[in-house]
Amino acid sequence: MLVFGIGGNIDDIGGVENSIKSLIAASYCSMPITLICHAHVDGRITQYQAPNHVSLTLIEYKARSWKKSPLTRIYRDLFSNNPDARVICRHHKHVIAASKAGFKVVYLVPSMIHSQVRTELDGPASIEKLRLLVFGLLNHWAQIAALKAADCVAAFSITMKEQIERVVPVKNLKAPILICKPGIDIERFHPGDETERKELRVRFKVPEDSICLVIVSRLVSGKGINLAIESMPELGPRYHLMIVGDGLRREEYETLVKQLTPQVSIDFWGSRPNTEAFYRCADIFLMTSRAESLGQTILEAGASGLPIVAFSKRAGVVTATEELGLDQYISLAHEYSIESLVEAIRCAKGRIAKRSEIHSHFHDRFSWRKLLEQLTQAC
């Protein structure tokens, strides 16, 4: 039996949820799976359906900060019936609960909370940022406990490994950190044909003959969305930007766009489950984050045939982009500035015609089945 634990709901859109869906789909027919996830906070019924070849049991829980977490009970009940189950968690509270129950646990670390929160605290002080700071401190200490409790800590990049080791030295872990690669859903992320692309550009209101840029990201300060928006006047009227995602900064970014109008062509699409359609519609993918432990969206965009634009470490960002082996399919901006970003975008423009070549490059390197085998054998 295989158990997955995540802190959100499996219907959510994000790297953690997408990775678990893909690992479930990559599982063997004979392996029953239990997925433990948070229920929708608004009471909605979870819509996720596992592939037909998977025997899946879904356990949803509700957690409130002022109440005792039900996770310890859930994992203890599972352990009493399936003590040899393999447990893979993508949330620190699940790691702690599963470890207390007696399971051997693999912690596939999504990000280091202190690094993530730090990048989102920029700008003027506010009550919202105070809440974020308190949240960050509490979960930072819980994550440290999880790292020490896990039988195997796994990371998607050397950058992520280094961040972990700065918080918890290797000598305090039960085993050396496992470096592994994520996969790509080959059925979802591919270039599509020219007819589909044209239809999508009409559907998403992309101006005819424009060069379409796409960002798929949470709209928070650490993702650098404002820099992408502010680069648009410099690029000129032929460029169009689609921003797919939602977050605390959306209203601020929409106001910024209004201030630049009519110089820019930018649309906000909110959080969408069909991100693959936006990739197929676009010409270039932008990764403007200042901190990113991997950047699953880079892999999805590349598998969809898009050239990538991102910042190099010389620009002062803490990302794993340069570890991914993207070769000539990525244009790096070496300063964290509008001018450097614009230069990288113009450089990427020359690779738009290489969709099929870029797609093959990414699909040859990343496999969810290989990752699942690596994690299930880790402890």
N, C-alpha and C positions, 0 to 999 in steps of 0.2 A: 504494500500500500504506500502511496505517495501523498504527502500533505503539503499544501501551499498555504501560507498565511500572509495577508496584506492588510494594511491599515485603513484603506478606503473601500469603496464598493467596486466590484469587478466591472460594472457598467461605466465607471468613470473613464475619462480620456486622459492618458498620461503614460509615461515610460514604464512605470511599475505595472499598471494594469495591463498594458499591451504586452509586456514581457511574460506575464503569467498566462494570459490567453494563449500566447504562442507556445509556451512550454507545455501547456495542457494539450494543445493540438499536436505537438510533437511526441507525445507520450506513446508508449507501447500499448497495443490492444489489451494485453493481459493484465495491465497494471491499474487497479482501481484507484481513483483519486478523490481526496477530500479537499475542498477549498474553503478556508475560513476567511470571511471578509466582513467589513462593517456594513450594516444595513443602510439603505438610503436614509439620510437624515430627515427628508421631507415625507417619509412614509411610502414612497413609490415602491412598487414590486420590481425586484431585479429581473431584467430581461435576458441576461446572458444565457445562451444555450451552448453547451459543449458540443464538439463534433460528434457525429454518430458513433465513431469507433471508441469513444471514451465513456467509461462508467464513472460518472461524477456525482459526488454528494456535496451539496452546498450547505454550509453552516454560516448563518449570518448572526451577528451580534450587535448590540447597541451599547455604546460606552459613553458615560458622562463623567466629567472631571471630578465631580463631587461624590461619585459613587464608586464602589469597588468594581474593578474591571471583571467582566465575566470570562476573560480569556483563560485564566488559570483553571477554572472549572472545566471549560471546554476541552482544553488540552489534557487534563487529568482523565476525563471520561474517555477520550480517544486512546490514551496510553493504556488504560485498564483493559481495553479490547484489542489493541494493536500495538503492543510495545516495540515491535520491530519496524514500525513504519518509518520511512525516511521523510524528514521534515525540512522544507526549504522556506525560509521566511524572508520577506522584503520589508519588514517593519520591526523596529527594536522591541516593542512591547510583546509582539508574538514570540520573538526569540527568548525573552525572559520567561514568559509563561510556559513555552514548550520545554525549555531546559528544566524548569522547576518540576514539571510533570514527569521528567525522566527520559525524554527523547534525546537522541543525538540530533543536533540541529546545524544546518548550513544557513549562515546569514549572508545573503546576497545583498550587499549594502547599496541602497539607491543613491545616497548622497550623505555627506557629513553635515549634520544639522547646523553646527556652529558656522560653517562656511556659507551655507545657504542663507541663513538669517542675516549674517553680516552684510551680504551684498544687497539685502532688501531693506536695510536700515538707513540708506542714504537719504539726504534731503532734510527738510524741516522736521522738528519733533512733533509728535501727535499722540493722542490716546491710542490710536491703532498701532503705532510703532511700539508703544510701551507694552501693549498686549503681546505683540510679536516678540519683544525682548524676553518677557516672562516665559512665553511658550518655548522660546529657543533655549533658555537656561534649563528649564525643567526637562525638556526632551534631550538636551545635550548630555546631562548626567545619566538619563535612562539609556541613551545610546552607548555610552561608555560601559555601563553594566552589561548591555547586550553583547558588545564586542568581546568582553571578557568571558561571558557565559557560553558563547557559541563554540561548538566543536570544530567548525570550519568557518572562517571569514573569507568571502569571495568578493572580488572587485573586478570591474570591467576595464580598468586601465591602471597604468603605473601611477598616473596622477592621483587617482582615487586611493591607491595603496599608500602613497606618500602622505596623503591627508589623514588616513586612518592611523598611520604610525606616529604622526605628530601628536595625536590625541592619546593613543594607547600603544606604548612600545611593544615590539614583537615579543619580548620576553614575558609580557603579561597576557599574551594570547595563548590559546591551547595548541595552536599549530600555525605554521607560516601562512601568510595570506596567499590565497589562490587567485592568480590572475587568469581570467577567462574572457572569452569574446561572446557578445550577444549574437542573436541570429536576425534574419529578415524573413518576414512572411512573403514567400514568393508568389502566393496567389493574390495578395493584396497590392503589393508594391512592385509595379512594372510600368514601363512607359506608355503602354496603350498605343493605338494607331492614330494616324493623323485625323481621321474622321471624328473619333471620340474627342480628341484634343480640341478640335474646332467647336464641337457641340458644347464642351465644358466651358470654353471661353465665352460663348454666348450666354450660357447659363449663369456664369459668375460675373457677367458684365465687364469683361476685360476688353478695353478699347482695341479695335481692329489694328493690326500691325504694330502693337505695342510690345515692348520687352517686359514680360511679367515676372516680377520678383515675388517670392512667397516666404513668409515667416510662420512657423507653427510653434507656439510657445505660450506659456503663462505670461500674463501681462503684469509683471512685477519689475521693480527697478533694476534688479541684477541681470535681467535679460537684454538690456541695451536697446529696447525697442525705440526709445526716443532718438537714438543716434541714427537708426535706419530711416525714421521719418524725416529727420532733419537733413539727411543726405539727398532726399528726393529733388529739391529745387536745383541742386548742383548737377544731378544726372540729366535733368531736362524733361520736356513734356512727353517724350517717347516712352518713358518708363512708367510702369504701373506696379503698385505694391498691394498684395493681399496679406492681411494680418489675420491668422486663424488662431483663436485662443481667447481666453478671458482672464480677468484678474483684477486686483485692487487698483491698478493704474489705468484701467481702460478709459475712464472718463477724462483723466488728465491727458492721455494720448489723443483722444478724440478732439479735445480742445486745442491741442497743439496743431493737429491737422487743419482745423478751421482757421487758425491764425495764418497758415501757409497757403490756404486756398486763395486764388485758383491756380497757384503754381504747381500743385501736386495732384497726382491721381492715386488715391489710397482708399481702400475699402476694408472695414472691420467685419469679420464674419463670425465672431464669437467662437465658442467651443463646439466643435463638430466631430461626429464619430467617423465621418468619411474623409479623413485627411488625404487618403490616396487620390481622391478626385482632384483636390487642390494641387497636389504634386504633378499630376498628369497635365493639368491646365497650364502650369507655370513654365518658365524658361530657366530660372536661376533660384537656388535656395540660399537664404541668408541665415547664418548662425551668429548672432551678435552678442551672445552671453559673455559676461565677465567671469563667471564661474560655472563649470559644467563637468561633472564627473565622467560623463561619456558624451551624451548627445545622441540618443536613439533616433531623433528626427533626422540627423545627418545621414544615418544609414538608410532610413526610409526614403529620403529624398534622392540619395544616390542610387538606390535600387530602382527608383522611378525614372532614372536617366537624367537627373538634374546635376549640372555643375554646382559646386559648393563654394560659398564665400564665407570666410570666418576670420577671426583674429588669431595671430600667432602669439606665442608666449612672450616674444619680444615686445608686444603691445601691453604687457602687464596683466594679461588675463590668466586665470587658473583653469585651464581646460585640457581635455585629452585629445583634442582634434588632431594634433600632429602625430599621435600614436596610431592612428587608424589605418595608415598605409594607403592614403587616398591618391598618392602619386600626382600625376599631372591633372587630376580632375578637381583639384581644389585651388582656389586663389586666396592667398593669405594677406591680410592687411597687417602691417608690422607696427603701426601706431594706432592707439585707440582714439581715432579722430574721424571726423566726417570726410576729410580729404583722403585719408588712407583707405577708408571703406569704399569711397567712390572709385578710386583707382582700381581696387580689387574687383569690384563689380564690372567695370569696363573690361578688365582682363578676362573675367569669366564669360563675357559675352561671346568671345571667340570659340567657346566650347559647346555652345547650345546645340550645334548640329550633331554632336557625338552621343546622343541619347542611348543608342543601342550598346555602344562601347562602354559607356559609364555603367549602365545597368549590369552588363556581364561582369565587370570588374568587381562590383559590390557583391553580387550573388555568388561569386566563386569563393568569397572569403568568410562569409558569416552563415552559421547554421544553428538553428534552435535545437535540433536533434543532438548535435555534438555537445552543445552546452548542457542539455539535460543529462546526457550520459556522464559528463564530467562532474556535475553537481551530485548526482545520485551515488557516485562512487567515492565522493570526497571524504565520507566518514561512516 
